[in-house]
Amino acid sequence: MINSLSQSRRRFLTTVGASALTIPTLTDVLGRPLQTEAGQPGRKLGVALVGLGYYSKNLLAPALQQTQHCRLAGIVTGTPAKAEEWKQKYNISQANVYDYKTFDRIIDNKDIDVVYVVLPNNMHREFVVRAAQAGKHVICEKPMAITVADCQAMIDACKKANRQLAIGYRLHYEPFTQEVMRLGQQKVFGPVKFIESSDGFRSGDPNQWRLKKAMAGGGPLMDVGIYAVQGARYVTGEEPISVTAQFSPKTDPQKFKEVEETMFWQFRFPSGAVSNSTTSYASGVERLYASCQDGWFELSPAFGYGPLKGRTSKGPIEKPVVNHQAAHMDGVCKDLIDGKKLPDHITGEEGLRDVRLLQAIYRAAETGRTIDLKA
Amino acid sequence: MINSLSQSRRRFLTTVGASALTIPTLTDVLGRPLQTEAGQPGRKLGVALVGLGYYSKNLLAPALQQTQHCRLAGIVTGTPAKAEEWKQKYNISQANVYDYKTFDRIIDNKDIDVVYVVLPNNMHREFVVRAAQAGKHVICEKPMAITVADCQAMIDACKKANRQLAIGYRLHYEPFTQEVMRLGQQKVFGPVKFIESSDGFRSGDPNQWRLKKAMAGGGPLMDVGIYAVQGARYVTGEEPISVTAQFSPKTDPQKFKEVEETMFWQFRFPSGAVSNSTTSYASGVERLYASCQDGWFELSPAFGYGPLKGRTSKGPIEKPVVNHQAAHMDGVCKDLIDGKKLPDHITGEEGLRDVRLLQAIYRAAETGRTIDLKA
């Protein structure tokens, strides 16, 4: 376990004790000696979920019952009834329950190593910064934030606190997705020439925060279009150099008063590869297709919670089906336990790259211009 | 068999004879009595292929060995060696062989009922008009022509000659395609909301006529993009009301000096349905996907010579595999034999609608503007 800067000394003295000095010295990302749980090999990192909405309730909490390297240790919620329900269901002590005002006291809670921020997009910045300042490593749901400036502030706060920041990019730990990354980036079917990646679904409740621009930062592009952006990026292994984009006219202008209903965008990559993508809150679509010089490969479904399904011009992709959320949290926590720097493609830097692209897509659609991304 | 205006009387007197007067009177599209082959139930319409390139040689001629209502009766070619080869291979008499200069004499050839124009796009107009003036029904490969004015001239010429004009829309006779038309137009999964339809392939020979703008009228959009346009139209059963489009930068500017290499376009339909499409001579992609209110359906491959493959949110689409070209020519010729007006969606009017859309897509991409198609 890596502790917060402020807690590390105290924990070192009280929890790990002198015995830690006798084990091989691991170091943290800055090369400083790491207080590992080497003396407690079975110990799991304690995760606190901030925000107990659908994703926490139905995906993360159940996944945390399957994880090997972390466990559900705490919750942060503004709804007392939810706190009660979760305490009972997951056997969480009152000491590990916070609301949004008491949250900062988590600095003193040695049960909590990682804070997972699962709040509306516009609250990510505040709670990631507060979590880092409380000495916790942070996982933050995608999109990382609603502006590039927010992303940068979050990265800076974690750096300053010497904590690591992961974004909820669960698919980087998902075997079918890892396979298409390999097929594309290693040019197994030759260079990737064209990608069709789309993600959309029919959005229900017209009052949800995801339809409010101030909270979500945008519509389906921010929510699920980001997967299509990720898909084009991780299949090519490249950063797009320009983008064009189009808003589709709204068929339900009342529901989509503040955010786009459906939109399209096209990336150009340095290698010459191009992509065409759609995102929508009006239509279901979920596919990642890559046309290469000597063949093709496809995931469909490509971005949902699984199981994913894949095929190539040579036949089906066969991979184990995993719990995406468990694989993601275990992957992050294993690296934290081992004192490793998290892989770049799941960090805040990656989150910022995506948010920058999402903003460029909106700008391209608003202006009707090709936006140069090299600048 | 329906004869040309100029020939009908002669044929009536010499071929069918008085016996035709004793059978129930069928009428042609204008209500005039029809000279049927009722007395010769097994007779097949004679088809002459104009242009003996890849499609004629490898698809149409073999298909005409399987057809029930037509047969390969003549050829029109500028290459004497090809004429010899075909005469022998298909047992075609010298009297039924023409070159581009002697072609008009086909007016006197009672073996030939239908002329199928399989020439480069810019030659379609001339040979369709000449065929109609020679009293023949005409099938013309897609795209119908390279300008809307050409299409209109072709329609007018056939109308004036009282001949029918079909475009090479083979997929309208293909069972998987007919099924997705039904699923979409009859709203089997509820209204269609979004369509992703794309068609592209890696183009070979850099010297082929398809890369020359004067002959092809454009690049992959004219050649295969038209299938993606058709797909969006026949799944919705609607005509698009606006379009945006984008050229992708060329990765091989030498090869694609005259025409686009890859491009994208987005249609909006009156019902609110939208589509996003890609066509390319640089990348293989071939799919027609429809997202509906209560499910989805897909063909992939969707536009090639078959077999096509389809699935829906409820399971696979199971349909008989047919020879596309045989089904198409048989369907057209059966209607001609029966004196029926050809279905609107395979006529010159449909061809013109597509060419008008192709031109609008180019205009949208060139100007960066949304092109209003209602005007």
Interface residues (C-beta under 8 A of the other chain):
Chain A: K193 F194 E196 S198 G200 R202 S242 T244 Q246 S248 P249 T251 T262 F264 Q266 R268 G272 V274 N276 T278 S280 A282 S283 G284 V285 R287 Y289 S291 Q293 W296 G368 R369
Chain B: K193 F194 E196 S198 G200 R202 S242 T244 Q246 S248 P249 T251 T262 F264 Q266 R268 G272 V274 N276 T278 S280 A282 S283 G284 V285 R287 Y289 S291 Q293 W296 G368 R369
